[in-house]
Amino acid sequence: MMDFSEFAGTVAASIDDFTNYLSTHFGFVFDFISTVILGIQQPLATTLTSAPAWLIITIFVVGSGLLGRLSLAILSGCGLAFIFAMNLWAPAMVTLSLVLTAAIAALAIGIPIRILIAESKRMNAVAEPILDFMQTMPPFVLLVPAVFFFGVGTVPGIVATIFFAMPLPIRLTAHGLKMVEPEMVEAGEAFGASRLAVLFMIKLPLAFRSIMAGVNQCVMMSLSMVIIASMIGAGGLGDEIIRSISRLQVGRGIEAGLAVVVLAILIDRITRRISEKLDPTA
């Protein structure tokens, strides 16, 4: 009879065989994914790091003002000026490019898939355990297959971040669609609206707040994960934190941590304000 140690070895060997098979037979897929990710992230990072800091700060301040909040404009200006003053501007902009790339990819994949399977109980039953797996897997574990398939660098960090950030917007989109009152759907159907029309004209507008909450959380989760992903060469502020740990530079580590906090607060406030502005039910 097989003991537990043999069983554990069998599971690990099976996973290794499967990942080796994927790497051998579908390497072109991973190469394509790498090309797409780098095609988005590198120009974005180059633009953010090469543009004058005052220009980026001005764009944030003006954009925040156009969203209708003077306090947000002041917060944006002071926060970004604080990052620049600590000489962390370049890594902060690299981090921002990583977050935007990962969040956009996670949202572009997750939300449409959730909308497409929203009406199918069978597909929902399949999706739930997959989302449970994605959401409960420790973030450090995600780095292992990412490095195996994509090597060390920016791409595996972004791939791990996409995997980590995707479940929340999917679940919040599903929650928003489920919370739409049946009477609203019945009213649309009574006027002859098709299922597609009901989805786009009734359900999605009414679920908008929940969907945008998912967008906000996706971006925030992406920010937390790209810091961890610096362990495999993703770059950005995470590099500063890891370097400060290895050199026991407490002050520099806290400075980098404060820069992450500033970015997190700005991203959170801006995405919330955009959600309020675009809300069709407001």
CORWOCOR-V441098 format. One record per backbone hydrogen bond with DSSP energy under -0.5 kcal/mol. CO is the residue of the C=O (numbers start at 1). NH is the residue of the N-H. Records with the same first field share a line. If there is no record, write none. Layout:
CO->NH ; NH
//
This chain:
3->7
4->8
5->9
6->10
7->11
8->12
9->13
10->14
11->15
12->16
13->17
14->18
15->19
16->20
17->21
18->22
19->23
20->24
21->25
22->26
26->29 ; 30
27->31
28->32
29->33
30->34
31->35
32->36
33->37
34->38
35->39
36->40
37->40 ; 41
38->42
40->44
41->45
42->46
43->47
44->48
45->49
46->50
47->51
52->55 ; 56
53->57
54->58
55->59
56->60
57->61
58->62
59->63
60->64
61->65
62->66
63->67
64->69
65->68
69->73
70->74
71->75
72->76
73->77
74->78
75->79
76->80
77->81
78->82
79->83
80->84
81->85
82->86
83->88
84->87
88->92
89->93
90->94
91->95 ; 237
92->96
93->97
94->98
95->99
96->100
97->101
98->102
99->103
100->104
101->105
102->106
103->107
104->108
105->109
106->110
107->111 ; 112
109->113
110->114
111->115
112->116
113->117
114->118
115->118
117->120
119->121
120->124
121->125
122->126
123->127
124->128
125->129
126->130
127->131
128->132
129->133
130->134
131->135
132->136
133->137
138->141 ; 142
139->143
140->143
141->144 ; 145
142->146
143->147
144->148
145->149
146->150
147->151
153->157
154->158
155->159
156->160
157->161
158->162
159->163
160->164
161->165
162->166
165->169
166->170
167->171
168->172
169->173
170->174
171->175
172->176
173->177
174->178
175->179
177->180
181->184 ; 185
182->186
183->187
184->188
185->189
186->190
187->191
188->193
189->192
194->198
195->199
196->200
197->201
198->202 ; 203
199->204
202->206
203->207
205->208
207->211
208->212
209->213
210->214
211->215
212->216
213->217
214->218
215->219
216->220
217->221
218->222
219->223
220->224
221->225
222->226
223->227
224->228
225->229
227->230
228->231
229->232 ; 234
230->233
232->153
235->238
236->239 ; 240
237->241
238->242
239->243
240->244
241->245
242->246
243->247
244->248 ; 249
245->248
248->250
249->253
250->254
251->255
252->256
253->257
254->258
255->259
256->260
257->261
258->262
259->263
260->264
261->265
262->266
263->267
264->268
265->269
266->270
267->271
268->272
269->273
270->274
271->275
272->276
273->277
274->278
275->279
279->282
//
